[in-house]
Amino acid sequence: MTKKKKIAVLGGGPTAMSAVYWLTSTPELREKYDITVYQMGWRLGGKGASGRGKDGRILEHGLHVLFGFYQNFFFMMRHAYAELGRPKGHPLRTWRQAFHPGRIGVEEEYVQGAWDPWVIPFPGNSGVPGSGGALPTIFQYLSMLFQGMITLLFGWRAGYKMDERLNLRGDAWEEGKDPPLGGKEPWGTMLVFKIGYFVLKCMTWLIWGIRRYVPWVGWGYQAVRRFVWFFLLRLARKSRRAHRFWLDIDTMTTLMRGIVVDGLLLPGGFAKIDDLDFREWLVKHGLHKETLGTTLVRTIYDAAFSYENGDPNRQRVSAGATVRVLLRWVSTYKGAAFFRMQAGMGDTVFTPLYLVLKERGVKFEFFHKVDALHLSDDRKSIASMSMNRQVDLIDPSKEYDPLETVQDLECWPAGPRVEQISDPGKIEGIDLESYYSGQMGTPVTKTMGEDYDEVLFGIPISAVRFVCAELVANEDTPQWADMVDNVKAVQTVAAQLWMDRDLEELGWETPQPLLSLFVEPYNTWADMSQVIKREDWPTDTPVRNIAYFTGAQPGPTDPPDPSDLGFQKEMDANAYTDFIKFLKSESHNPDRDPAIGGLTTLWPGAADPENPKVLDWSRIVDPSGAEGIERVKSQYCHSNCGPSERCTLSLPGTNRHRMKAGETGYDNLVVTGDWTDNNLYLAFMEASFQAGILSARAIADEDFPIIGEWLNH
Ligand SMILES: Cc1cc2nc3c(=O)[nH]c(=O)nc-3n(C[C@H](O)[C@H](O)[C@H](O)COP(=O)(O)OP(=O)(O)OC[C@H]3O[C@@H](n4cnc5c(N)ncnc54)[C@H](O)[C@@H]3O)c2cc1C
């Protein structure tokens, strides 16, 4: 019997869970590794965590949807649900019950003093994420094209209906058959792809040749483009729809031009434009000034919270990362453009992962906050780690049991399960997930050789300067200081409302939307009413609608030192003040002055009849019976401002400073996180799950598969 290698996993976020999933994916690997996850507080999931509050309310860290191109995410979730083998009658027995196709996207545009929603029914297809390779079949592409044409010709309602006819939706989706996990790319698509790729490559080389030897052809092209633009724009201005259509054609043709001229599809192509902001890059390729403000261009900044310091006037995102992810999103999704969770993210993603990993023998040490990593004398490895055991368990011989049951579903509570904690009074009112709660608990040290052989570091980038201070200061490993100085993150806000009217009564006319580009900072809204049945409301409490809002929050470039105990409170207060403004329709977009608006712009049916700009407070469900604006206090509003909660940014010129999983400069340290060099470079679940696989490879030296890895050059 060989001794198992002890791996200490720091942080239980999506990347770490993905890594641990792969490191324990076979009986042979389980014989090799003895894995312990150290997680501060009481739950897993990190920025994807959710918890159950009063009345079983789902409280999310932030609004999350899952895009249909998340092949590796869905692969793992499908695998986990199958391995879990929940019994018949369980509310979320299968992955199909947990994730439903989302269908309506909405982009808000402020035109001539009014907000104008642009409804997009995303065409679905018959693909199933996690099956086959990264690409849909030719038939699926054609079906999407057909649905797109229907929408273009007959409007969003027709497109929406067509999707319903052609693809499995609702109950039929849940009952659909799953093709086997993984597999090969469809040969027909690959053939077209290869031909297309070859043609594009030839075009790039041809254009490079022309630019070098006959530059006037390029000038001529630009002159013709300007000439055509001048006339067509005037024609298009006669109709609102034609105008928008024309500006979008401008964006798309500019994108195509940039892809070809800059040779983005050639190896290393995307990295070449990493120094440019997405808008800068479009302008470089001739995008017109008027098009810069259109929804198609702005969307990515909102979706990725790409506001430096949370400032709407400083929207910046790497052009390389953006174009790569945009191409992946629009051209490789399966089933639907995005999926909605049918309960909290904790319940649908992290409960199954936790239960499967536990069954595989992984140990979980909750309430362990890592304070510092310490170097060995030769400064080549991590010799020890200081942690803070935030609470003591009543029975220390047992592992903390983190889950509770709500509506027959195993869920994470919104706070620790105090019945297992000795002296719970000590942590009353203290947020165990915040860096600004002050020191508490018992200091503990974990030592190399005794407690671990190797460390997998899965703590977010903004915490690195605090937790890895010795590594950042070590001149032998300058990549750490370099990364901390360059890779940044941003504060975000999250708010949720429970209403006593349904969407139609609130005055919104599409089925469940995912809406973006609205007023700051709550610029994104998703209707999440599908989870009402998963919460635990008394039958006489009339919850008919649940809405989640999110956006970037203004704040410092780096989070302040943890000794600044008032920081979280100050930022929560800002988030709340902005939320009230939003509910009173007093928010405005500093980057699009004088755009002003708020909730009643979206929901006229929820307005106070006396004052139509302000929300009728009695529409808010508040079982405590508070009056007027006080009812908002019963809802959910939170600032994700701390080192652990900020969202990683992909600022121009920074992605080359990200660290590769196994290139930390230390013998026994591997890193994982959406901030590592994971080939996708924007902060989202697929990038996180791929980062996890890359770090599992670095530990195990095994070639764990990444679906679509061949696209990541
Ligand atoms: C508001 C918001 C909305 C988002 N929406 C989407 C979306 O719709 N779709 C999508 O795909 N992605 C979305 N994302 C991005 C996604 O949530 C992240 O990319 C992902 O969670 C990153 O995973 P991670 O493992 O790198 O880090 P995290 O999720 O941050 O996990 C890190 C873990 O480390 C733990 N930790 C931190 N410090 C310590 C310490 N000192 N000791 C012990 N443990 C510690 C944390 O508690 C956490 O469990 C969103 C992010 C935010 C902020």
The ligand as an SDF file (V2000), in Angstrom:
LIG
                    3D

 53 58  0  0  0  0  0  0  0  0999 V2000
  -22.5980   39.0840   -8.7390 C   0  0  0  0  0  0  0  0  0  0  0  0
  -22.0130   37.9870   -9.6060 C   0  0  0  0  0  0  0  0  0  0  0  0
  -22.7930   37.4100  -10.5890 C   0  0  0  0  0  0  0  0  0  0  0  0
  -22.2630   36.4300  -11.4100 C   0  0  0  0  0  0  0  0  0  0  0  0
  -23.0580   35.8780  -12.3700 N   0  0  0  0  0  0  0  0  0  0  0  0
  -22.6000   34.8740  -13.1160 C   0  0  0  0  0  0  0  0  0  0  0  0
  -23.4480   34.2430  -14.0690 C   0  0  0  0  0  0  0  0  0  0  0  0
  -24.5950   34.6250  -14.2520 O   0  0  0  0  0  0  0  0  0  0  0  0
  -22.9500   33.1950  -14.7860 N   0  0  0  0  0  0  0  0  0  0  0  0
  -21.6790   32.7530  -14.6080 C   0  0  0  0  0  0  0  0  0  0  0  0
  -21.3030   31.7920  -15.2730 O   0  0  0  0  0  0  0  0  0  0  0  0
  -20.8420   33.3300  -13.7180 N   0  0  0  0  0  0  0  0  0  0  0  0
  -21.2650   34.3770  -12.9770 C   0  0  0  0  0  0  0  0  0  0  0  0
  -20.4370   34.9700  -12.0580 N   0  0  0  0  0  0  0  0  0  0  0  0
  -19.0230   34.5290  -11.9540 C   0  0  0  0  0  0  0  0  0  0  0  0
  -18.8120   33.2910  -11.0840 C   0  0  0  0  0  0  0  0  0  0  0  0
  -19.5870   33.3580   -9.9270 O   0  0  0  0  0  0  0  0  0  0  0  0
  -17.3350   33.1960  -10.7150 C   0  0  0  0  0  0  0  0  0  0  0  0
  -16.5780   33.1930  -11.9040 O   0  0  0  0  0  0  0  0  0  0  0  0
  -16.9810   31.9580   -9.9070 C   0  0  0  0  0  0  0  0  0  0  0  0
  -17.7220   31.8850   -8.7300 O   0  0  0  0  0  0  0  0  0  0  0  0
  -15.4910   31.9720   -9.5660 C   0  0  0  0  0  0  0  0  0  0  0  0
  -15.1540   30.8050   -8.8810 O   0  0  0  0  0  0  0  0  0  0  0  0
  -13.8130   30.7160   -8.0260 P   0  0  0  0  0  0  0  0  0  0  0  0
  -13.7180   29.3450   -7.5110 O   0  0  0  0  0  0  0  0  0  0  0  0
  -12.7010   31.2430   -8.8440 O   0  0  0  0  0  0  0  0  0  0  0  0
  -13.9770   31.7700   -6.8490 O   0  0  0  0  0  0  0  0  0  0  0  0
  -15.1250   31.9470   -5.7170 P   0  0  0  0  0  0  0  0  0  0  0  0
  -16.4520   31.6220   -6.2750 O   0  0  0  0  0  0  0  0  0  0  0  0
  -14.9180   33.2960   -5.1980 O   0  0  0  0  0  0  0  0  0  0  0  0
  -14.7250   30.8770   -4.6290 O   0  0  0  0  0  0  0  0  0  0  0  0
  -13.6670   31.1050   -3.7150 C   0  0  0  0  0  0  0  0  0  0  0  0
  -13.9010   30.3310   -2.4330 C   0  0  0  0  0  0  0  0  0  0  0  0
  -12.8530   30.6330   -1.5060 O   0  0  0  0  0  0  0  0  0  0  0  0
  -13.4200   30.8820   -0.2050 C   0  0  0  0  0  0  0  0  0  0  0  0
  -12.4930   31.7250    0.5590 N   0  0  0  0  0  0  0  0  0  0  0  0
  -12.1610   33.0200    0.3400 C   0  0  0  0  0  0  0  0  0  0  0  0
  -11.2490   33.4320    1.2300 N   0  0  0  0  0  0  0  0  0  0  0  0
  -11.0150   32.3730    2.0440 C   0  0  0  0  0  0  0  0  0  0  0  0
  -10.1570   32.1810    3.1510 C   0  0  0  0  0  0  0  0  0  0  0  0
   -9.3610   33.1560    3.5990 N   0  0  0  0  0  0  0  0  0  0  0  0
  -10.1540   30.9690    3.7380 N   0  0  0  0  0  0  0  0  0  0  0  0
  -10.9550   29.9560    3.3040 C   0  0  0  0  0  0  0  0  0  0  0  0
  -11.7950   30.0850    2.2520 N   0  0  0  0  0  0  0  0  0  0  0  0
  -11.8070   31.2830    1.6260 C   0  0  0  0  0  0  0  0  0  0  0  0
  -14.7310   31.5660   -0.5370 C   0  0  0  0  0  0  0  0  0  0  0  0
  -15.6090   31.5380    0.5580 O   0  0  0  0  0  0  0  0  0  0  0  0
  -15.1980   30.7170   -1.7110 C   0  0  0  0  0  0  0  0  0  0  0  0
  -15.8640   29.5660   -1.2810 O   0  0  0  0  0  0  0  0  0  0  0  0
  -20.9270   36.0050  -11.2370 C   0  0  0  0  0  0  0  0  0  0  0  0
  -20.1290   36.5940  -10.2570 C   0  0  0  0  0  0  0  0  0  0  0  0
  -20.6510   37.5900   -9.4550 C   0  0  0  0  0  0  0  0  0  0  0  0
  -19.7790   38.2350   -8.4090 C   0  0  0  0  0  0  0  0  0  0  0  0
  1  2  1  0
  2  3  1  0
  2 52  2  0
  3  4  2  0
  4  5  1  0
  4 50  1  0
  5  6  2  0
  6  7  1  0
  6 13  1  0
  7  8  2  0
  7  9  1  0
  9 10  1  0
 10 11  2  0
 10 12  1  0
 12 13  2  0
 13 14  1  0
 14 15  1  0
 14 50  1  0
 15 16  1  0
 16 17  1  0
 16 18  1  0
 18 19  1  0
 18 20  1  0
 20 21  1  0
 20 22  1  0
 22 23  1  0
 23 24  1  0
 24 25  2  0
 24 26  1  0
 24 27  1  0
 27 28  1  0
 28 29  2  0
 28 30  1  0
 28 31  1  0
 31 32  1  0
 32 33  1  0
 33 34  1  0
 33 48  1  0
 34 35  1  0
 35 36  1  0
 35 46  1  0
 36 37  1  0
 36 45  1  0
 37 38  2  0
 38 39  1  0
 39 40  1  0
 39 45  2  0
 40 41  1  0
 40 42  2  0
 42 43  1  0
 43 44  2  0
 44 45  1  0
 46 47  1  0
 46 48  1  0
 48 49  1  0
 50 51  2  0
 51 52  1  0
 52 53  1  0
M  END
$$$$
